Amino acid sequence: MEERIILPAAEMPDKWYNPLPDLPTPLAPPLDPQTRQPISPEQLGVIFPNALIEQEMSAESWIAIPQPVMDVYRLWRPTPLVRARNLEKAIGAKCKIYYKDESVSPAGSHKPNTSVPQAYYNKMEGVRRLSTETGAGQWGTALSFACSQFGMDCTVYMVKVSYEMKPYRQILIRNYGATIHPSPSPATRTGAAMLEKDPGCKGSLGLAISEAVEDAATHDDTKYTLGSVLNHVLIHQTIVGLETQKQLAAIGVKPDYLVGCVGGGSNFAGLVLPFLKNKLAGEKIKFVASEPKACPTLTRGQYRYDYGDMARLTPLMKMHTLGHSFMPAPIHAGGLRYHGDAPILCNLMEEGLIDARAYFQTECFDAAQLFLRTQGFLPAPETSHAIKAAIEVAKEAGPDETVVFLYSGHGMLDLASYDAYLQGKLTNFELPQEDIDSALKDCPDIP
């Protein structure tokens, strides 16, 4: 019985895969927001360490994982690949369904796969403190954990609506030793300006990014970290797909569908990118991305240059975007409420290599409850979008096909969201086109 496929620790990948050399079309470069010319490594050095800048622009297909990073990874990696046999029966699936379980990490999600190397590389370059934003709180938890492993200080700006909905995330982050602010906060000029303009502002990921970037740029001992979107983040996450390849090979199975939720794109990319060469070589593998109808970046956003944050402090990136001034509805999948997506994924989306689908939050919570009652584990609200998409895909799949989805995190710190669901308090929201059009007007006009 192939219920749970666990790699021996010795078989954990010791290199990350870099997809940049294999993209069908070259990735559009990030641009300086003032000159609108390709940004230089020196400019990025204000907020990132040199090692991560090198990875961001690397042309090497494989990047060695440093031994100290491997040592921390071994606290939870390799992670299991699990056959969801009870879920198959419940939906009458003819295919096989597997999920890669990233919820077993200390932070309860896939996020430490990149927080650990980011903390390590910063530590090696003498950085004392890291600043970051977090939406649902998973990235803030992961970075505070990573900083605790390497003896670094950490400051987290958490989107206020999630800060209020998820109090236990705050407690965990503080127990790891980090400082946390609800965003917008009076701790930065950006946050203070927003509070003066709108005292009741519930925040957005773009706004929290602005605060964290400002913090890093105005303190010599501090660098900024991002939990998704950027090339080096996606590269670190490929350990997920590389392990999945080994686990499937061990039982003689080839995937027909790879499914994941998308907020910024790191967990989905981590699963699918190691299979990119197979897909480009003609293998019939479908990459299925799932996102909220309230924040439909891949399905309804424009592919164009835009800022990564609301205050326009970041470089311009070519990506699918709803506009950097977009203020999302307060849905419970806080990690999926970002206005843009990873340039690598957007590049592949434009090439027709990704099938993106959007769902309402209530139907995703329905899927999460079904998973809980069949497989026994409570998924994060973000992960529920992957489960919903996997169920829909499985209903389409044939008897000889295999669906693999990424179980990106558990929901044990999201019980308030599930309580709202059980009480019938969740509402569905589909982003009006006029809101998208309005936010896109603020995007820079770059051919």
Residue pairs with C-beta under 8 A, 6 or more apart in sequence:
1 83
2 83
2 251
3 82
3 83
3 85
4 80
4 81
4 82
4 83
5 80
5 81
5 82
5 247
5 248
5 250
5 251
6 78
6 80
6 81
6 247
7 78
7 243
7 246
7 247
7 250
8 78
9 74
9 77
9 78
11 78
11 246
12 70
12 73
12 74
12 77
12 78
12 239
12 243
13 65
13 239
13 242
13 243
13 246
14 64
14 65
14 70
15 62
15 63
15 64
15 65
16 62
16 63
16 65
16 235
16 236
16 238
16 239
16 242
17 61
17 62
17 235
17 238
17 241
17 242
17 273
17 274
18 55
18 58
18 60
18 61
18 62
18 63
18 231
18 235
18 238
19 234
19 235
19 238
19 273
19 276
19 344
20 27
20 58
20 59
20 231
20 344
21 59
21 60
21 61
22 61
22 276
22 277
22 280
23 344
23 347
23 348
24 280
24 348
24 351
24 353
25 347
25 350
25 351
27 231
27 343
27 344
27 347
28 305
28 317
28 318
28 343
28 347
29 38
29 39
30 38
30 39
30 315
30 316
30 317
30 343
31 37
31 38
31 39
31 305
31 315
31 316
31 317
31 446
32 38
32 39
32 40
32 43
32 315
32 316
33 307
33 312
33 313
33 314
33 315
33 316
33 444
36 316
36 444
36 446
39 315
41 50
41 53
41 54
41 57
43 315
44 53
44 56
44 315
45 53
46 216
46 217
47 213
47 216
47 217
47 223
47 224
48 56
48 223
48 224
49 121
49 122
49 124
49 125
49 127
49 223
50 125
51 121
51 124
51 125
52 118
52 121
52 232
55 63
55 231
55 232
55 235
56 230
56 231
56 232
57 231
58 235
63 235
65 73
65 117
65 239
66 117
66 120
68 120
69 116
69 117
69 120
72 112
72 116
72 120
72 146
72 149
73 113
73 116
73 239
75 105
75 106
76 104
76 105
76 106
76 112
77 239
77 243
78 243
79 100
79 101
79 102
79 104
79 105
79 240
79 243
80 100
80 101
80 104
81 98
81 99
81 100
81 101
81 243
81 244
81 247
81 248
81 404
82 98
82 99
82 100
82 101
82 375
82 407
83 96
83 97
83 98
84 97
84 98
84 99
84 371
84 374
84 375
86 374
86 375
87 93
87 97
87 370
87 371
87 374
87 375
87 391
88 95
88 96
88 97
88 394
89 374
90 370
90 374
91 370
91 391
91 394
91 395
92 395
93 394
93 395
93 397
93 403
94 397
94 398
94 399
95 256
95 394
95 397
95 398
95 399
95 400
95 401
95 402
95 403
96 253
96 401
96 402
96 403
97 390
97 394
97 402
97 403
97 404
97 405
98 248
98 253
98 402
98 403
98 404
98 405
99 390
99 404
99 405
99 406
99 407
100 240
100 243
100 244
100 247
100 271
100 404
100 405
100 406
100 407
101 407
102 109
102 110
102 113
102 240
102 267
102 406
102 407
102 408
102 409
103 109
103 377
103 379
103 380
103 383
103 407
103 408
103 409
103 410
105 111
105 112
105 113
105 142
106 112
106 145
107 115
107 138
107 141
107 142
107 145
108 138
108 141
108 380
108 409
108 410
108 412
108 413
109 138
109 141
109 142
109 267
109 380
109 408
109 409
109 410
110 237
110 240
110 266
110 267
110 270
110 406
110 408
110 409
111 138
111 139
111 141
111 142
111 143
111 227
111 266
111 409
112 142
112 145
112 146
113 236
113 237
113 239
113 240
113 270
114 142
114 227
114 232
114 233
114 236
114 237
114 266
115 139
115 142
115 143
115 145
115 146
115 225
115 227
116 146
116 149
117 236
118 130
118 143
118 146
118 225
118 232
118 233
118 236
119 130
119 143
119 146
119 147
119 149
119 150
119 152
119 225
120 146
120 150
122 130
122 152
122 223
122 225
123 150
123 151
123 152
127 152
127 221
127 222
127 223
128 152
128 153
128 221
128 222
129 152
129 153
129 154
129 155
129 219
129 221
129 222
129 223
130 143
130 147
130 152
130 153
130 154
130 155
130 222
130 223
130 224
130 225
131 154
131 155
131 156
131 157
131 212
131 213
131 215
131 216
131 219
131 222
131 223
131 224
131 225
132 139
132 140
132 143
132 154
132 155
132 156
132 157
132 212
132 224
132 225
132 226
132 227
133 139
133 140
133 156
133 157
133 158
133 159
133 183
133 205
133 208
133 209
133 211
133 212
133 226
134 140
134 141
134 143
134 156
134 157
134 158
134 159
134 162
134 169
134 208
134 227
135 158
135 159
135 162
135 205
135 208
135 263
135 334
135 335
135 336
135 337
135 338
136 162
136 166
136 169
136 333
136 334
136 335
136 380
136 381
136 382
136 414
137 158
137 162
137 163
137 166
137 169
137 170
137 172
137 173
137 334
137 413
138 169
138 227
138 335
138 380
138 382
138 409
139 227
139 228
139 335
140 156
140 158
140 169
140 173
140 178
140 180
141 169
141 172
141 173
141 176
142 227
143 154
143 156
143 178
143 225
143 227
144 154
144 156
144 172
144 173
144 176
144 177
144 178
145 176
147 153
147 154
147 176
147 177
147 178
148 176
148 177
153 177
153 178
153 179
154 176
154 177
154 178
154 179
155 178
155 179
155 180
155 181
155 212
155 215
155 222
156 173
156 178
156 179
156 180
156 181
157 180
157 181
157 183
157 185
157 187
157 188
157 191
157 208
157 211
157 212
157 215
158 169
158 170
158 173
158 180
158 181
158 182
158 183
158 208
159 182
159 183
159 202
159 203
159 204
159 205
159 207
159 208
159 334
159 337
160 182
160 183
160 184
160 201
160 202
160 203
161 202
161 203
161 330
161 334
162 169
162 334
163 170
163 180
163 182
163 183
163 203
164 182
164 202
165 330
165 332
165 334
165 416
165 417
166 334
166 413
166 414
166 416
166 417
167 416
168 413
169 413
170 180
172 413
173 180
174 180
181 187
181 191
181 211
182 203
183 191
183 203
183 207
183 208
183 211
184 190
184 191
184 192
184 194
184 195
184 201
184 203
184 207
184 211
185 191
185 192
185 195
185 211
186 192
186 195
187 211
187 215
188 210
188 211
188 214
188 215
189 214
190 207
190 210
190 211
190 214
190 310
190 311
190 313
191 207
191 211
194 201
194 207
195 201
201 207
202 330
204 310
204 326
204 327
204 328
204 337
204 339
205 328
205 337
205 338
205 339
206 307
206 308
206 309
206 310
206 324
206 325
206 326
206 338
206 339
207 309
207 310
207 311
209 226
209 308
209 309
209 310
209 314
210 309
210 310
210 311
210 313
212 224
213 224
213 309
213 311
213 313
213 314
214 311
214 313
215 222
215 224
216 222
216 223
216 224
217 224
217 313
226 233
227 233
227 264
227 266
228 263
228 264
228 265
228 266
228 338
228 342
229 264
229 265
229 266
229 308
229 317
229 319
229 338
229 340
229 341
229 342
229 343
230 342
231 342
231 343
231 344
233 266
233 342
234 265
234 266
234 269
234 270
234 273
234 342
234 344
234 345
236 270
237 266
237 267
237 269
237 270
237 273
238 269
238 270
238 273
238 274
239 270
240 267
240 270
240 271
240 406
241 258
241 270
241 271
241 272
241 273
241 274
241 275
242 274
244 255
244 271
244 274
244 404
245 274
245 275
248 254
248 255
248 402
248 404
253 402
254 283
254 285
254 402
255 275
255 285
255 402
255 403
255 404
256 284
256 285
256 286
256 397
256 401
256 402
256 403
257 285
257 286
257 288
257 390
257 393
257 397
257 401
257 402
257 403
257 404
258 271
258 272
258 275
258 285
258 286
258 287
258 288
258 404
258 405
259 288
259 289
259 290
259 386
259 389
259 390
259 393
259 403
259 404
259 405
259 406
260 267
260 268
260 271
260 272
260 288
260 289
260 290
260 386
260 405
260 406
260 408
261 267
261 268
261 289
261 290
261 291
261 333
261 336
261 382
261 383
261 384
261 385
261 386
261 389
261 406
261 408
262 268
262 289
262 290
262 291
262 297
262 298
262 336
262 341
262 345
262 356
263 291
263 295
263 333
263 335
263 336
263 337
263 338
263 382
264 338
264 340
264 341
264 342
265 341
265 342
265 344
265 345
266 342
267 406
267 408
268 287
268 289
268 345
268 406
269 342
269 344
269 345
270 406
271 404
271 406
272 287
272 354
273 344
275 283
275 285
275 287
276 348
276 353
278 285
279 285
279 287
279 353
286 355
286 393
287 348
287 353
287 354
287 355
288 354
288 355
288 356
288 357
288 389
288 390
288 393
289 298
289 345
289 349
289 354
289 355
289 356
289 357
289 389
290 356
290 357
290 358
290 359
290 385
290 386
290 388
290 389
291 297
291 298
291 299
291 336
291 356
291 357
291 358
291 359
291 385
292 331
292 333
292 336
292 337
292 358
292 359
292 360
292 361
292 364
292 385
293 358
293 359
293 360
293 428
293 429
293 430
293 431
294 328
294 329
294 331
294 337
294 361
294 429
294 430
294 431
295 322
295 326
295 328
295 329
295 331
295 336
295 337
295 338
295 339
295 431
296 322
296 358
296 431
297 320
297 321
297 322
297 338
297 339
297 340
297 341
298 320
298 341
298 345
298 346
298 349
298 354
298 356
299 356
299 357
299 358
300 322
300 358
300 431
300 433
300 436
301 320
301 321
301 322
301 339
301 340
301 341
301 436
302 320
302 321
302 440
302 443
303 318
303 319
303 320
303 346
303 349
303 350
304 318
304 319
304 321
304 443
304 446
305 316
305 317
305 318
305 443
305 444
305 446
306 316
306 317
306 319
306 321
306 323
306 324
306 339
306 340
306 443
306 444
307 313
307 314
307 316
307 317
307 324
307 443
307 444
308 314
308 315
308 317
308 324
308 340
309 324
310 324
310 325
312 324
316 444
316 446
317 340
317 343
318 343
318 346
319 340
319 341
319 342
319 343
319 346
320 340
320 341
320 346
320 349
321 339
321 340
321 341
321 440
321 443
322 339
322 340
322 431
322 436
322 439
322 440
323 339
323 436
323 438
323 439
323 440
323 441
323 442
323 443
324 339
324 340
324 439
324 442
324 443
325 439
325 442
326 339
326 435
326 436
326 439
328 337
328 339
329 337
329 429
329 431
331 337
331 361
331 381
331 429
332 361
332 365
332 381
332 414
332 417
332 420
332 421
332 426
333 361
333 364
333 380
333 381
333 382
333 384
333 385
334 381
334 382
335 380
335 382
336 382
336 385
339 439
341 349
345 354
348 354
349 356
357 389
357 392
359 385
359 388
359 389
360 428
360 429
360 430
361 381
361 426
361 428
361 429
362 421
362 426
362 427
362 428
363 388
364 381
364 384
364 385
364 387
364 388
365 381
365 384
365 417
365 418
365 421
365 426
366 388
367 384
367 387
367 388
367 391
368 378
368 379
368 381
368 383
368 384
368 387
368 411
368 418
369 421
370 387
370 391
371 377
371 379
371 384
371 387
372 378
372 379
377 407
377 410
378 410
378 411
378 412
378 414
378 418
379 387
379 407
379 409
379 410
379 411
380 408
380 409
380 410
380 411
380 414
381 411
381 414
381 417
382 408
382 409
383 406
383 407
383 408
383 409
383 410
383 411
384 411
386 405
386 406
386 407
386 408
387 405
387 407
389 405
390 403
390 405
393 403
394 403
397 403
411 417
411 418
420 426
